[in-house]
Amino acid sequence: MRLFTGLDLPEDVVGNLERLLEKLRPAARIAWSAPANLHITTKFIGKWPDERLEELKQALAAVEARAAIEVAIRKVGFFPNAREPRMFWCGVEAPELARLAADIDHATGRLGVEPEKRAYSPHLTLARIKEQTDLRRLRAAVEGLPNMEFGRFAARRFFLYRSRLQPGGSVYTKLAEFPLTT
């Protein structure tokens, strides 16, 4: 099975992002994310054997407790750059989230999961851009947005998700929940 850990978004933030996507979707023919699939990845684990699932859950349950993590969802942009983008994203501001991601990376690393090589950069993938396309209308729509604030919340738990690739896109299933606070 294919796994990752991440944070869920509260309903009000998902609603704000859903309204954003409704405004922007007509502006570009790109692979838009389903609002229900939006999450903040903390660690991509990748392929994991079914028979070792409990071992992984135990390792994640042992991640050090901490205060709730304050998260702000704001701004949008293109990755790696606006000229030749491969992704359209929404920003995640949560300074303490990098420490959680590092702790999860360490916990999974002890089980043989490849450690992260790049610095942690939290974001929400709003769309994937699989081929070069004209994005002028999308850029203009983004410039015309009245507000780039999409919500705030306190993360009190993270989840282990299973990702299944389907013809219509990825389907995510929560396999376990891990509280951050004691």
PAMARLO-957616 format. One record per residue (C-alpha): residue number from 1; residue in one letter; x, y, z. Coordinates in Angstrom, 3 decimals. Each point is the difference from the previous one (the first is absolute). Example, Ala and Ser with C-alpha at 12.3 -4.5 7.8 and 13.67 -1.06 7.14 Angstrom:
<tordos>
+-----+-----+----------+----------+----------+
|   n | res |        u |        v |        w |
+-----+-----+----------+----------+----------+
|   1 |   A |   12.300 |   -4.500 |    7.800 |
|   2 |   S |    1.370 |    3.440 |   -0.660 |
+-----+-----+----------+----------+----------+
</tordos>
This chain:
<tordos>
+-----+-----+----------+----------+----------+
|   n | res |        u |        v |        w |
+-----+-----+----------+----------+----------+
|   1 |   M |    0.000 |    0.000 |    0.000 |
|   2 |   R |    1.042 |    3.602 |   -0.600 |
|   3 |   L |    0.050 |    2.167 |    3.147 |
|   4 |   F |    0.638 |    3.520 |    1.279 |
|   5 |   T |   -0.624 |    2.001 |    3.165 |
|   6 |   G |   -1.673 |    3.366 |    0.135 |
|   7 |   L |   -2.412 |    2.462 |    1.529 |
|   8 |   D |   -3.674 |    0.250 |   -0.788 |
|   9 |   L |   -1.595 |    3.354 |   -0.698 |
|  10 |   P |   -3.058 |    1.169 |    1.947 |
|  11 |   E |   -3.289 |    0.327 |   -1.898 |
|  12 |   D |    0.041 |    3.814 |   -0.047 |
|  13 |   V |    3.454 |    0.078 |   -1.629 |
|  14 |   V |   -1.044 |   -2.658 |   -2.537 |
|  15 |   G |   -3.104 |    2.097 |   -0.747 |
|  16 |   N |    2.114 |    3.124 |   -0.583 |
|  17 |   L |    2.324 |   -1.938 |   -2.321 |
|  18 |   E |   -2.954 |   -1.559 |   -1.807 |
|  19 |   R |   -1.355 |    3.489 |   -0.760 |
|  20 |   L |    3.476 |    1.044 |   -1.181 |
|  21 |   L |    0.228 |   -3.001 |   -2.336 |
|  22 |   E |   -3.501 |    0.680 |   -1.377 |
|  23 |   K |    1.178 |    3.494 |   -0.995 |
|  24 |   L |    3.317 |   -1.122 |   -1.478 |
|  25 |   R |   -0.882 |   -3.299 |   -1.752 |
|  26 |   P |   -1.527 |    1.639 |   -3.102 |
|  27 |   A |    3.217 |    2.005 |   -0.507 |
|  28 |   A |    2.254 |   -2.963 |   -0.884 |
|  29 |   R |   -0.215 |   -3.551 |   -1.289 |
|  30 |   I |    2.266 |   -1.652 |    2.553 |
|  31 |   A |   -0.406 |   -2.940 |    2.409 |
|  32 |   W |   -1.846 |    1.653 |    2.890 |
|  33 |   S |   -0.025 |   -1.693 |    3.410 |
|  34 |   A |   -3.280 |   -1.067 |    1.550 |
|  35 |   P |   -0.614 |    2.142 |    3.100 |
|  36 |   A |   -0.706 |   -3.151 |    2.044 |
|  37 |   N |    3.549 |   -1.218 |   -0.811 |
|  38 |   L |    1.766 |    3.118 |    1.267 |
|  39 |   H |    2.377 |   -0.726 |    2.877 |
|  40 |   I |    3.411 |    1.069 |    1.276 |
|  41 |   T |    2.523 |   -2.790 |   -0.520 |
|  42 |   T |    2.530 |   -0.415 |    2.801 |
|  43 |   K |    1.762 |   -3.100 |   -1.368 |
|  44 |   F |   -0.293 |   -2.024 |   -3.196 |
|  45 |   I |    0.722 |   -3.582 |    1.016 |
|  46 |   G |   -0.634 |   -1.671 |   -3.335 |
|  47 |   K |   -0.474 |   -3.704 |   -0.505 |
|  48 |   W |   -0.406 |   -1.831 |    3.309 |
|  49 |   P |   -0.642 |   -3.721 |    0.629 |
|  50 |   D |   -3.446 |   -0.828 |    1.411 |
|  51 |   E |    1.489 |   -2.367 |    2.572 |
|  52 |   R |    2.048 |    2.855 |    1.537 |
|  53 |   L |   -2.897 |    2.457 |    0.411 |
|  54 |   E |   -0.286 |   -0.459 |    3.788 |
|  55 |   E |    3.746 |    0.558 |    0.397 |
|  56 |   L |   -0.310 |    3.289 |   -1.891 |
|  57 |   K |   -3.011 |    1.089 |    2.082 |
|  58 |   Q |    1.941 |   -0.701 |    3.216 |
|  59 |   A |    2.949 |    2.086 |   -1.229 |
|  60 |   L |   -2.286 |    2.905 |   -0.888 |
|  61 |   A |   -1.858 |   -0.252 |    3.314 |
|  62 |   A |    3.354 |    0.494 |    1.748 |
|  63 |   V |    0.595 |    3.416 |   -1.629 |
|  64 |   E |    0.565 |    2.488 |    2.837 |
|  65 |   A |   -3.058 |    1.862 |    1.301 |
|  66 |   R |   -0.059 |    3.770 |   -0.448 |
|  67 |   A |   -2.318 |    2.975 |    0.129 |
|  68 |   A |   -2.549 |    0.364 |   -2.757 |
|  69 |   I |    1.563 |    1.417 |   -3.176 |
|  70 |   E |   -1.413 |    3.305 |   -1.214 |
|  71 |   V |   -0.549 |   -0.108 |   -3.764 |
|  72 |   A |   -0.904 |    2.838 |   -2.397 |
|  73 |   I |   -1.072 |   -0.744 |   -3.574 |
|  74 |   R |    0.776 |    2.953 |   -2.225 |
|  75 |   K |    1.344 |    1.118 |   -3.380 |
|  76 |   V |    0.287 |   -1.961 |   -3.226 |
|  77 |   G |    2.836 |   -0.551 |   -2.435 |
|  78 |   F |    1.690 |   -2.162 |   -2.595 |
|  79 |   F |    2.767 |   -2.573 |    0.459 |
|  80 |   P |    2.829 |   -0.063 |   -0.934 |
|  81 |   N |   -0.636 |    3.408 |   -1.619 |
|  82 |   A |   -2.706 |    2.002 |   -1.765 |
|  83 |   R |    1.579 |   -0.377 |   -3.492 |
|  84 |   E |    0.069 |   -3.822 |   -0.112 |
|  85 |   P |   -2.214 |   -1.174 |    2.844 |
|  86 |   R |   -0.735 |   -3.627 |    0.850 |
|  87 |   M |   -2.231 |    0.769 |    2.943 |
|  88 |   F |   -2.395 |    2.678 |    1.208 |
|  89 |   W |    0.064 |    0.160 |    3.800 |
|  90 |   C |   -1.419 |    1.693 |    3.054 |
|  91 |   G |    2.361 |    1.052 |    2.770 |
|  92 |   V |    0.143 |   -1.494 |    3.484 |
|  93 |   E |    1.520 |    2.078 |    2.777 |
|  94 |   A |    0.715 |   -2.081 |    3.090 |
|  95 |   P |    3.522 |    0.382 |    1.416 |
|  96 |   E |   -0.379 |   -2.945 |    2.408 |
|  97 |   L |   -1.081 |   -2.346 |   -2.791 |
|  98 |   A |    3.595 |   -0.495 |   -1.194 |
|  99 |   R |    0.906 |   -1.493 |    3.384 |
| 100 |   L |   -2.926 |   -2.436 |   -0.195 |
| 101 |   A |    1.021 |   -0.984 |   -3.544 |
| 102 |   A |    3.585 |   -0.579 |    1.203 |
| 103 |   D |   -1.211 |   -2.122 |    2.928 |
| 104 |   I |   -2.156 |   -2.111 |   -2.335 |
| 105 |   D |    2.917 |   -0.310 |   -2.416 |
| 106 |   H |    2.199 |   -1.229 |    2.848 |
| 107 |   A |   -2.634 |   -2.486 |    1.249 |
| 108 |   T |   -0.533 |   -1.476 |   -3.468 |
| 109 |   G |    3.727 |    0.069 |   -0.747 |
| 110 |   R |    0.584 |   -2.469 |    2.842 |
| 111 |   L |   -2.287 |   -2.392 |   -1.911 |
| 112 |   G |    1.968 |    0.353 |   -3.230 |
| 113 |   V |   -1.983 |    2.762 |   -1.740 |
| 114 |   E |    2.254 |    2.234 |   -2.106 |
| 115 |   P |    0.665 |    3.265 |    1.885 |
| 116 |   E |   -0.946 |    3.311 |   -1.585 |
| 117 |   K |    2.816 |    1.665 |   -1.903 |
| 118 |   R |   -1.702 |    3.340 |   -0.597 |
| 119 |   A |   -1.053 |    2.598 |    2.530 |
| 120 |   Y |   -3.613 |   -0.353 |    1.082 |
| 121 |   S |   -2.279 |    2.378 |   -1.902 |
| 122 |   P |   -3.661 |   -0.383 |    0.988 |
| 123 |   H |   -2.618 |    0.875 |   -2.622 |
| 124 |   L |   -3.336 |   -1.076 |   -1.412 |
| 125 |   T |    0.054 |   -1.262 |   -3.575 |
| 126 |   L |   -2.923 |    1.787 |   -1.676 |
| 127 |   A |    0.837 |   -1.302 |   -3.493 |
| 128 |   R |    2.634 |   -1.879 |   -1.947 |
| 129 |   I |    1.151 |    1.371 |   -3.336 |
| 130 |   K |    0.923 |   -3.007 |   -2.096 |
| 131 |   E |    0.683 |    1.740 |   -3.296 |
| 132 |   Q |    0.756 |    3.512 |   -1.137 |
| 133 |   T |   -3.184 |    1.986 |   -0.238 |
| 134 |   D |   -1.019 |    3.644 |   -0.173 |
| 135 |   L |   -0.394 |    1.226 |    3.582 |
| 136 |   R |   -0.604 |    3.688 |   -0.714 |
| 137 |   R |   -3.690 |   -0.231 |    0.998 |
| 138 |   L |    0.923 |   -1.816 |    3.226 |
| 139 |   R |    2.646 |    2.590 |    0.868 |
| 140 |   A |   -2.502 |    2.798 |   -0.642 |
| 141 |   A |   -2.628 |   -1.756 |    2.141 |
| 142 |   V |    2.526 |   -0.372 |    2.834 |
| 143 |   E |    0.947 |    3.692 |   -0.240 |
| 144 |   G |   -3.698 |    0.876 |    0.248 |
| 145 |   L |   -0.572 |   -1.933 |    3.220 |
| 146 |   P |   -1.245 |    2.317 |    2.758 |
| 147 |   N |    1.632 |   -2.037 |    2.755 |
| 148 |   M |    2.847 |   -2.497 |    0.330 |
| 149 |   E |   -0.931 |   -1.165 |    3.511 |
| 150 |   F |   -1.773 |   -3.368 |    0.025 |
| 151 |   G |   -0.139 |   -0.829 |    3.701 |
| 152 |   R |    1.836 |   -0.872 |    3.185 |
| 153 |   F |   -0.200 |   -2.965 |    2.328 |
| 154 |   A |    1.815 |   -1.786 |    2.792 |
| 155 |   A |    1.188 |   -3.486 |   -1.037 |
| 156 |   R |   -0.427 |   -2.383 |    2.918 |
| 157 |   R |    0.603 |   -3.272 |   -1.874 |
| 158 |   F |    1.579 |   -1.461 |   -3.098 |
| 159 |   F |   -1.087 |   -2.977 |   -2.076 |
| 160 |   L |    1.405 |   -2.953 |   -1.880 |
| 161 |   Y |   -1.594 |   -0.146 |   -3.441 |
| 162 |   R |   -0.120 |   -2.620 |   -2.700 |
| 163 |   S |    0.130 |    1.325 |   -3.553 |
| 164 |   R |   -1.539 |   -1.988 |   -2.826 |
| 165 |   L |    0.545 |    1.167 |   -3.540 |
| 166 |   Q |   -3.269 |   -0.218 |   -1.951 |
| 167 |   P |   -0.832 |    1.067 |   -3.556 |
| 168 |   G |   -1.851 |    3.043 |    1.381 |
| 169 |   G |    2.857 |    0.978 |    2.326 |
| 170 |   S |    1.371 |   -1.065 |    3.354 |
| 171 |   V |   -2.303 |   -1.256 |    2.739 |
| 172 |   Y |    1.182 |    0.532 |    3.582 |
| 173 |   T |   -1.113 |   -2.139 |    2.920 |
| 174 |   K |    0.881 |    0.727 |    3.636 |
| 175 |   L |    1.529 |   -3.066 |    1.631 |
| 176 |   A |    0.915 |    1.468 |    3.392 |
| 177 |   E |   -0.169 |    3.185 |    2.069 |
| 178 |   F |    2.786 |    1.219 |    2.300 |
| 179 |   P |   -0.663 |    2.748 |    2.571 |
| 180 |   L |    2.664 |    2.680 |    0.284 |
| 181 |   T |   -0.967 |    1.094 |    3.500 |
| 182 |   T |   -0.247 |   -2.104 |    3.136 |
+-----+-----+----------+----------+----------+
</tordos>
